[in-house]
Amino acid sequence: MSISANYAKIRQEIPDYVTIVLAAKKKTPQELVEAIEAGATDIGENYVQEAGQMYNALQKKAAKVRWHMIGHLQTNKINKALRVFDVIQTVDSAEQAASIDKRVERARRQIMPIFIEVNIGSEDSKAGLRPDEHEPFEDYMKSLIRDMFQFEHLRVEGLMTMEPRFGNSKDKKDI
């Protein structure tokens, strides 16, 4: 199935109010152009450098979509990330949020939408807040979100989570 047909099929199955963020990892510029022309509005990338390269390769098409940082963002890459990304989905501490807020202000941007990344399976191979390290987790999250609201240039839009990967996903039943 082509990228455009696959996107159209998925878009039909998901309500319009749900944003689909397409992961660009290992995709070619031509594949992303096809997705954008099929109606994709949001693209996610794991790495700052790859996002910058893809953004440049797509030229005018790149400006037609919102770019989401979906990989771990290192503090030393924040300035470069702000040149490409419209949303950062991988914030996992008030300290990281403070660093982003400071850089957003210096870059003279108004607001950077962020998501708090939660490693719901507490997997060692993934970044994000681990529920098993913060007891009780609900209280910790409330406190963290309150802390995040102090930042003038950030807007918490939600949580970014990924389920643990166990076995074959085709064998899983709908919840």
C-alpha positions as CSV (number, residue, x, y, z in Angstrom):
1,M,0.0,0.0,0.0
2,S,1.3,3.5,-0.9
3,I,2.1,6.0,1.8
4,S,-0.8,8.2,0.6
5,A,-3.3,5.3,0.6
6,N,-2.1,4.1,4.0
7,Y,-2.4,7.7,5.5
8,A,-5.9,8.1,4.0
9,K,-6.9,4.8,5.5
10,I,-5.6,5.6,9.0
11,R,-7.1,9.1,8.8
12,Q,-10.5,7.6,8.1
13,E,-10.3,5.3,11.1
14,I,-9.3,8.0,13.6
15,P,-11.5,11.0,14.6
16,D,-10.6,14.4,13.1
17,Y,-9.8,15.9,16.5
18,V,-6.9,13.4,16.9
19,T,-3.6,14.6,15.6
20,I,-1.6,12.0,13.8
21,V,2.2,12.5,14.1
22,L,4.1,10.6,11.5
23,A,7.5,9.4,12.5
24,A,10.1,10.4,9.9
25,K,12.8,8.1,11.1
26,K,14.6,6.4,8.2
27,K,12.2,8.0,5.6
28,T,13.3,9.7,2.5
29,P,12.3,13.3,1.6
30,Q,10.2,11.9,-1.3
31,E,8.2,9.7,1.2
32,L,7.5,12.6,3.4
33,V,6.4,14.8,0.5
34,E,4.0,12.0,-0.4
35,A,2.6,12.0,3.1
36,I,2.3,15.8,3.2
37,E,0.5,15.8,-0.1
38,A,-1.8,13.1,1.3
39,G,-2.8,15.5,4.1
40,A,-0.3,14.8,6.9
41,T,0.0,17.9,9.1
42,D,2.5,16.7,11.8
43,I,5.9,15.1,11.4
44,G,8.0,13.6,14.3
45,E,11.7,13.1,14.3
46,N,13.9,11.5,16.9
47,Y,17.1,13.4,16.3
48,V,17.8,17.1,15.9
49,Q,20.4,16.8,13.2
50,E,18.3,14.5,11.0
51,A,15.3,16.8,11.4
52,G,17.4,19.7,10.3
53,Q,18.6,17.8,7.2
54,M,15.0,16.7,6.4
55,Y,13.6,20.2,6.9
56,N,16.2,21.6,4.5
57,A,15.6,18.8,1.9
58,L,11.8,19.4,1.9
59,Q,12.2,23.2,1.4
60,K,8.8,24.8,1.1
61,K,7.0,21.6,2.0
62,A,8.6,21.6,5.4
63,A,6.8,24.7,6.4
64,K,3.4,23.1,5.7
65,V,3.6,20.8,8.7
66,R,4.3,21.0,12.4
67,W,7.6,19.4,13.5
68,H,7.6,17.4,16.7
69,M,10.7,16.4,18.6
70,I,9.9,12.8,19.6
71,G,13.4,11.6,20.7
72,H,15.3,12.5,23.8
73,L,16.5,16.1,23.7
74,Q,20.0,16.8,25.0
75,T,20.5,20.2,26.7
76,N,23.3,21.0,24.2
77,K,20.9,20.5,21.3
78,I,18.1,22.8,22.4
79,N,19.2,25.8,20.4
80,K,19.4,23.7,17.2
81,A,16.1,22.0,18.0
82,L,14.3,25.4,18.3
83,R,15.2,26.2,14.7
84,V,13.3,23.2,13.4
85,F,10.7,21.9,15.9
86,D,7.3,23.4,16.7
87,V,6.6,21.0,19.6
88,I,8.9,19.1,22.0
89,Q,7.3,15.8,23.2
90,T,10.0,14.5,25.4
91,V,10.3,16.8,28.4
92,D,10.9,14.7,31.6
93,S,12.0,17.1,34.3
94,A,11.5,20.6,35.6
95,E,15.3,21.2,35.0
96,Q,15.0,20.3,31.3
97,A,11.9,22.5,31.0
98,A,13.8,25.4,32.6
99,S,16.6,25.0,30.0
100,I,14.1,24.9,27.1
101,D,12.2,27.9,28.5
102,K,15.4,30.0,28.8
103,R,16.4,29.1,25.2
104,V,12.9,29.8,23.8
105,E,13.1,33.3,25.4
106,R,16.6,33.9,23.9
107,A,15.4,32.8,20.5
108,R,12.6,35.4,20.8
109,R,9.9,32.8,20.3
110,Q,6.6,33.2,22.2
111,I,5.6,29.7,23.3
112,M,6.9,26.2,22.8
113,P,4.3,23.5,23.3
114,I,5.7,20.6,25.2
115,F,4.6,17.1,26.3
116,I,5.8,15.4,29.4
117,E,7.4,12.1,28.5
118,V,6.4,9.1,30.7
119,N,8.1,5.8,30.3
120,I,5.0,3.8,31.4
121,G,6.8,0.5,31.3
122,S,9.8,1.8,33.2
123,E,12.0,0.3,30.5
124,D,15.8,0.9,30.9
125,S,16.1,1.4,27.1
126,K,13.7,4.3,27.0
127,A,13.8,7.9,28.3
128,G,11.1,9.6,30.2
129,L,9.7,9.6,33.7
130,R,9.5,6.1,35.2
131,P,6.5,5.5,37.4
132,D,8.4,3.0,39.5
133,E,10.9,5.7,40.6
134,H,8.3,8.3,41.8
135,E,5.9,7.0,44.5
136,P,3.1,7.9,44.5
137,F,3.4,8.7,40.8
138,E,0.1,10.7,40.6
139,D,1.3,13.1,43.2
140,Y,4.7,13.5,41.6
141,M,3.0,14.2,38.2
142,K,0.7,16.9,39.7
143,S,3.7,18.6,41.3
144,L,5.8,18.4,38.1
145,I,2.9,19.9,36.0
146,R,2.5,22.7,38.6
147,D,6.2,23.4,38.3
148,M,6.0,23.5,34.5
149,F,3.3,26.1,34.6
150,Q,5.8,28.6,36.1
151,F,7.6,28.8,32.8
152,E,6.5,31.8,30.7
153,H,7.5,30.4,27.3
154,L,6.3,26.8,27.7
155,R,2.8,25.3,27.4
156,V,2.2,21.8,28.6
157,E,-0.1,20.2,26.1
158,G,-0.2,16.6,27.4
159,L,1.7,13.4,28.0
160,M,3.8,11.5,25.5
161,T,3.9,7.8,26.3
162,M,4.8,4.6,24.5
163,E,3.6,1.2,25.7
164,P,6.3,-1.4,26.4
165,R,7.1,-3.7,23.5
166,F,6.5,-7.3,24.4
167,G,6.1,-10.0,21.8
168,N,4.3,-9.6,18.6
169,S,2.0,-6.6,18.5
170,K,-0.3,-8.4,16.1
171,D,-1.1,-10.9,18.9
172,K,-2.3,-8.1,21.2
173,K,-6.0,-7.7,21.8
174,D,-7.8,-4.3,21.8
175,I,-8.2,-2.8,25.2
